[in-house]
């Protein structure tokens, strides 16, 4: 994500909202509560690194009189333990109340995770209520391919001084 706002009225509201939703201090859902390990239970691993994102405004499929709905293309580059690219789409809604908005997105990640190659989908769901944000990013169940078949988990986005990084908590079946 870019910390600058797009100058188009609808997009400036939406891109600023998206940047605010992913700001430090927002609350994220975490992976399910750990249970005692059984013999064949996969161990949760963490992949960390940085990423860059381009958000490209698209024509919304549904037009509203107040331009409160927006649609954008996502184009990301991940670095670190996840060396990958992703492409996706985001739908966002803004409200007349400052600091209240929401977005959903799906992106297809393709690359290498700790040396294992393949693809998987990430699903985003975010809301902001008068400045209080909640963001959930999970791996879509059964979406992994090739060496990432069976992957599950959740991603946390961290933004510090305008720089984006991630922490992907995931499990994979033994190879």
C-alpha positions in Angstrom: 0.0 0.0 0.0 1.1 3.5 -0.7 0.8 6.0 2.1 -0.1 8.8 -0.4 -3.7 9.3 -1.3 -4.9 9.2 -4.9 -6.4 12.5 -5.9 -9.6 11.3 -7.4 -12.3 12.0 -4.8 -13.6 8.5 -4.5 -10.2 6.9 -4.6 -8.6 9.5 -2.1 -11.2 8.5 0.5 -10.8 4.8 -0.1 -7.0 4.7 -0.4 -6.7 6.8 2.8 -9.1 4.5 4.5 -7.2 1.4 3.5 -3.9 3.0 4.7 -5.6 3.9 8.0 -7.0 0.4 8.4 -3.6 -1.1 8.0 -2.0 1.4 10.4 -0.1 0.5 13.6 -2.3 -0.4 16.5 -5.1 -2.1 14.6 -6.4 -5.3 16.0 -5.8 -8.5 14.0 -7.3 -12.0 14.3 -4.6 -14.5 15.1 -4.3 -18.1 14.2 -6.6 -20.4 16.2 -5.6 -21.1 19.9 -2.8 -23.7 20.0 -3.6 -27.1 21.3 -1.2 -29.7 22.7 0.9 -31.2 19.9 -0.1 -34.7 18.7 2.3 -36.9 16.7 1.3 -35.7 13.2 0.1 -32.2 14.1 1.9 -29.7 11.9 3.9 -27.0 13.8 3.0 -23.4 13.2 5.8 -21.6 11.4 6.4 -17.9 10.8 7.5 -16.2 7.6 8.5 -12.5 7.9 9.7 -9.9 5.5 8.7 -6.7 3.7 6.4 -6.0 0.8 5.5 -3.2 -1.7 2.0 -2.8 -3.0 0.5 -0.9 -5.9 -3.2 0.0 -5.6 -4.8 0.7 -9.0 -8.2 2.3 -9.1 -10.7 0.4 -11.2 -14.2 1.3 -12.4 -16.7 0.0 -9.7 -19.2 -2.5 -10.9 -21.9 -0.7 -8.8 -22.1 3.1 -8.9 -23.5 5.0 -5.9 -24.7 8.6 -5.9 -22.1 9.5 -3.2 -19.2 7.5 -4.7 -19.0 5.5 -1.5 -18.0 2.2 -3.2 -14.7 1.7 -4.8 -12.9 -1.2 -6.6 -9.1 -1.5 -6.9 -6.6 -3.9 -8.4 -3.8 -5.1 -6.1 -0.2 -5.7 -7.3 2.3 -6.8 -4.6 5.9 -7.9 -4.3 6.8 -9.9 -1.2 10.5 -10.2 0.0 12.1 -12.2 2.8 10.9 -15.7 3.8 8.0 -15.3 1.3 9.5 -14.4 -2.1 6.4 -13.9 -4.2 4.1 -11.7 -6.2 0.4 -11.3 -5.8 -2.5 -10.0 -7.8 -5.9 -9.4 -6.5 -9.0 -7.1 -6.2 -10.3 -5.0 -3.4 -13.8 -3.6 -2.8 -14.1 -0.7 -0.3 -16.9 1.3 1.2 -16.5 4.7 2.9 -19.0 6.4 5.1 -19.7 10.1 5.9 -18.3 9.5 9.4 -14.6 10.2 9.5 -12.6 7.1 10.4 -15.4 4.6 9.5 -15.0 2.3 6.5 -14.5 -1.2 5.3 -12.9 -3.3 2.7 -12.7 -6.9 1.5 -10.1 -8.3 -0.9 -8.8 -11.5 -2.4 -5.3 -11.9 -3.8 -3.5 -14.9 -5.4 0.1 -15.2 -4.1 2.6 -17.0 -6.3 6.2 -17.8 -5.3 8.4 -19.4 -2.7 7.7 -19.8 1.0 10.8 -20.9 3.0 11.9 -22.6 -0.2 8.6 -24.4 -1.0 7.0 -23.1 -4.3 3.4 -22.8 -5.2 0.4 -20.5 -5.0 -2.3 -19.8 -2.4 -5.1 -17.2 -1.9 -5.3 -14.6 0.9 -8.7 -13.3 2.0 -8.9 -9.8 3.6 -11.7 -8.4 5.7 -11.3 -5.1 7.4 -13.5 -2.6 9.2 -12.8 0.7 10.8 -15.3 2.2 13.3 -14.5 5.8 14.1 -10.8 5.1 13.9 -10.8 1.7 15.7 -9.6 -0.9 13.1 -9.9 -4.6 12.8 -8.2 -6.5 10.0 -8.3 -10.2 9.3 -6.1 -11.8 6.6 -6.4 -15.6 6.3 -5.2 -18.2 3.8 -8.2 -19.5 1.9 -8.6 -23.2 3.0 -7.5 -25.7 0.4 -6.2 -23.0 -1.9 -2.5 -24.1 -1.8 -0.9 -25.7 -4.9 2.3 -27.6 -5.7 4.6 -27.6 -2.6 2.2 -25.4 -0.7 -0.7 -27.8 -0.9 -2.5 -28.0 2.4 -1.2 -24.6 3.7 -3.3 -22.8 6.3 -2.8 -19.7 8.4 -3.1 -16.0 8.8 -1.1 -12.9 7.9 -0.4 -9.8 10.0 0.5 -6.6 8.2 2.9 -4.2 10.1 3.4 -0.6 9.0 6.3 1.4 10.6 7.4 4.8 9.2 5.5 4.1 6.0 7.3 0.8 5.4 5.2 -2.4 5.0 6.1 -5.8 6.4 4.3 -9.0 7.1 4.3 -11.9 9.6 2.7 -15.0 8.1 1.8 -17.7 10.7 1.2 -20.9 8.8 1.2 -24.7 8.9 2.0 -27.1 6.1 1.8 -30.9 6.0 5.2 -32.6 6.3 6.9 -32.8 3.0 
